[in-house]
Amino acid sequence: MEYKKMLEEARDKGLVSEKKMWDSVSGVSGLLDEIREDQPEAFWAFMRKQHGIMYDGCYDETFARHDVDVLRYSDAEGNELRGPHWSPEEIANATAEMAFPTGVNIWDRYVAFNTAYADFCKHFPEEQILQIGYDFYFADGGWKGPSKIWDYMCLRHGRK
């Protein structure tokens, strides 16, 4: 039996209500809690897809912190680093004069600029990394989609 097919059949028979759908979501959520423990990669892949659908490819705090916390990179001195270089507050201050597309929030910026730092800290100073991150993620007029950083991170995690 397929879950989606069961829901479609119930809908077609007029058996679906909002309460039943939320009860069903609650059951799936319980199953996901088990999957999170046993299969974290599968859990985060599923959650990434669902989050992208619900939030139109924009970050919230939970997903932003997850994506930044898993960053692994080396600096110019060869030190192995992980996680954020900048806090959300530091990014807000450093990018206050930049104009962002409508819908971009601090969590989109948090992921974008920390990812840019992880990618370029071996070769560029912070000021240039901020400009590179801005140009790549937020000033790409040819990008067709709600959020380039969300799409980029989906690709980086092997999901789209």
N, C-alpha and C positions, 0 to 999 in steps of 0.2 A: 504494500500500500504506500502511496506517495502522499505526503502531508498536503502539498499544494492541491493535488487532485481531490482529496477529501474535502478541503475547504471550498473548492469550486463547486463540487456536487452539493454540499450543504447550502451554498449561496443560491444555486440554481433551483433548489427545492424550497427556497424561501425560509430556511431555518436559521439564517445568520442574523445576529443582532450585535450591536456595539458591545454589550456586556459579554456575550459569548466570545467575541473576538478578543477582548481584553483578558478574559479567563484563559483563552488559548495562548495568548502572548505570555501570560504569567507561567503557564506550563512550559513553554519553550524556554523562557528565561531560566527556570530551574534546571533544565537540561543543559543550557549553556554554562551554568555555574560548574557543573560536573566536567564539561568539556574544557573549560578554562584551566582546571587543575591538571587534567590528563593530557590534553592536546593544546597547549597554549598557542601554537602557530595557527592551528585551524580556528581557534576561538578568535584571535585577532584578525585573521583574514575575513571571517564572517562579519565581525563587528565593523571592520573598515568598510566593507561593502554596504552594510546597513547604515552606517553613519553618513557615508557619501550620499546615499539616497535621501535620508531625512534632513540633512543639513546642507544640501546642494553643494557639496564639495568644500565647505568651510569648516574650519576647526572650532572645537570647543576646548575648554581647559583640559579635560581628561585625555582626549586623543592627542592634543598638542604635547602634553607632558610625556605621554607614552612615546610618541615618535621622536622627541628630542632626547629622552632618557636612553633610548637604544642606539643613539649615534655613537660610533667608534671611529677615532681618527688619530693622526699623529701630527704634532706641530713641527715647526722648522728645526727644532733641536732633536727630533726623533722621540719625544716623549709620547707615550700612548695615553690618549685622553678619551673620555666618554662623557656623554650627557651635554647639558647646556654650557655654553660659554657666557651667554648673557641671560639675565633674568627678564621677565616681561617688562618690568619697570625700566630697566636699562635700555631695552629696545625702544620702548615708548619715548623715552627721552632722546635717544640717539637719532630717531627717525621722525621726530615731531614736525620738522619742516618739510618732509616729503609728502607729496600728494598721492593717495592710494585710491585704487578703483572702488566704486561703491560696493559695499558688502564686505570689504576686507576688514577683519577685526584684529585685535591684539594677538590672538592665538595663531592666526595665519602668519602674522609678522614674526612671532616668536619662533615658529617652526622654520620659516623661510630664512631668517637671518642667522639662526644657529646652524642650519644646514649649510648655508653659504660659508660660514666660518669653518665648519668641519671640512668642507671641500677645498677651501682656498687658504687656510691659515699657514700652510707651509711656504706660500709664495707671496702673500700680500699683507700689508698692515691692515689693522681694523677698519680704518676710514675707507680704504678701497674696497674691503670686503662688504661693508655696508652698501656702497654704491653698486658693486657687482650684484649683490643679492637683490637690491631694488630693481636694477635694470633687467635682470633675468626673470624674476618672479612677478614683478608688478608693472613694468613699463614695456612689456612685450605686446605691441599693438596687434601682432599677428596671431596671438593665442586665442583660440576659440573654445571657451569653456568658462565656467564660473570661477575656478580657482586653479591657477597653474601650480601652486605649491602642493595642493591636495593631489592633483594628478601626478605630479612628479614623485611624491612620496608613495603613492600607490604603485607606480612603476618600480621605484627603489625597493619596495617590499615584495615585488613580484606579483602584484595584483593590479588589475585595471578593469 
